[in-house]
Amino acid sequence: MQRLAGVEPRTVCERCRRPTSVCYCRHLTTIGTRTRVVLLQHPRERDVAIGTARMASLCLPEAELHVGVRWDGSPELARALSDEARPPVLLYPGDGAIDVAKDPPRGPVTLVVVDGTWWQAKKVVRENRELARLPRYSFTPPSPSEYRIRKEPHESYVSTLEALVQVLGVLEGDRSRFQALLTPFRAMIDAQLDCQTRFSSSRTRHAKLPKPRRPRLPAILHERREDLVCVVGEANAWPYHSRGSDPTYPDELVHWAARRLHTGETFDIQSAPRQPLAPGTPSHVGLTAAQLESGGTLDDLLQRWRAFARESDVICSWGRYATSLFVEAGGYLPTARLDLRQVARVFTEGKVGTLEGFVESSAIPWMPGGVLGRAGMRLERAAAVARHFAELSGEQER
């Protein structure tokens, strides 16, 4: 990062994570509740300086804040929703949602709130069956949002903290008590607007640096999101240094797995080796020799894949080894293909290394699935990368 001479980095409050010059901690008020509040924050919202979920968690002792996208099978979510005396409900508008003011739940509840943009919130609810099964509640804001420093997509939309003020007021039977939550909220907004006013007219703050242009992601990731299919393949591969000039044992396909992102459909077939099993293959692919040798025939794998694949599919892979291996084995692949590794290189403008390393360094959330072996782990990571890029591509198009 380039640093300008004479410009000192701003100190940041460790509690609210705002620059100390605009820290709102002195305005925070502790408000006890019967309601347990569980905030599920989209990862991209975590570093938004003017977000309100953290502010709410600092004011409400019975609140806990978790960051992530996929929560099915998560022990954290299971624990958060395990309070039998306070059954969980989801604060989320839409079809089937109950108006909390007209028909509030009876007794204390665990209120689950998704924090993020509306597009991000939809994704979190859509991709987590445990959340989708919860009873849904909504509310009608009595007035437009005071969130003047962040544009809402509709005048009826409000910030996470403003939503909690309204809903907790109903659930706790004391609407006035939760107005105190708005004090740090308003202080943050006023401070931000003041900074914008002062520095927009200032000529002495510091010189402007050229704004880097973020490379655009392929539009196909967004435009054909419903057609994305991630694939991985494993080979029975003898070490190249042991082959010499003997071509007897070329790499052969022994495991092919795929995930159709839009529907979650999974393809997972093993093909028994036709040639001697290389000594390192079992440990490399994460399957025992017995598991590999109990696979079906290559012809069966290719036929079943042909029934699974569609002409409209967009095949996504990390690198080209797996797809080349599959085609060389006689497999069919649709014309539209994406090398996720190359997309990552262009987007980050640098080397990206392995799939595992890229997922970790980019903090892309993923969870192990049902496919065995290394192919299963790579499939889930590749699917997570494809979803991540599709989301970013959609935001670029808006």
Secondary structure by P-SEA (a helix, b strand, c coil): ccccccbbbbbbcccccccccccccccbbbbbccbbbbbbccccccccccccaaaaaaacccbbbbbcccccccaaaaaaaccccbbbbbbccccccccccccccccccbbbbbbccaaaaaaaaaacccccccbbbbbbbccccccccccccccccccaaaaaaaaaaaaacccccccccaaaaaaaaaaaaaaaaaaaaccccccccccccccccccccccccccbbbbbbbccccccccccccccccccccbbbbbcccccbbbbbbbcccccccccccccccccaaaaaacccaaaaaaaaaaaccccccccccccaaaaaaaaaccccccccccaaaaaaaaaccccccaaaaaaaacbbbbbcccccaaaaaaaaaaaaaaaaaaaaaaaac
